[in-house]
Amino acid sequence: MDHNLFGPIVLWAAIGGLSATASASDETKPPCLAGMRPALVQAHFTGPIICSTKDASFVLVGRTRRSGFRIYDYRYKFRPQHGNVTHGGQRVVVVRGGIYVGQYLLAPPPYAKVTVSGPYVSLQRLGAAKVKLDFEREPPRQTLFDGEVELFSR
């Protein structure tokens, strides 16, 4: 008698579990570089385009106030075809109105923490002084960060 009472519950749980598993496997992958890949390619982005979420992250850090620059923290690693050494890096990618504006190529390791507050983009790395970049009008053409001159480039 107890088996008859729990039979429908077990069947219902099994069906629910199967549908959850099926829908999870049908999920689409996130778009390459947070959907910015076409804009980067069209504007001749000079960095590697790594779409694997295992090997790269492309995270919107924030939007600057007034000027409306969108700031992305791009971290990646890859092994070139026929290469024996894995390469990697970090770039601060700047986009405005859906158009790629430029980037700062940072020299890790270790990675820098990138934040946005008002019109400022801040870079901070353990053991280094925090640098604030004023984006109120346009990205600064260069900055000194952790002993390295970081140039804004396309």
Order of alpha helices (4+ residues) and beta strands (2+ residues): alpha-alpha-beta-beta-beta-beta-beta-beta-beta-beta-beta
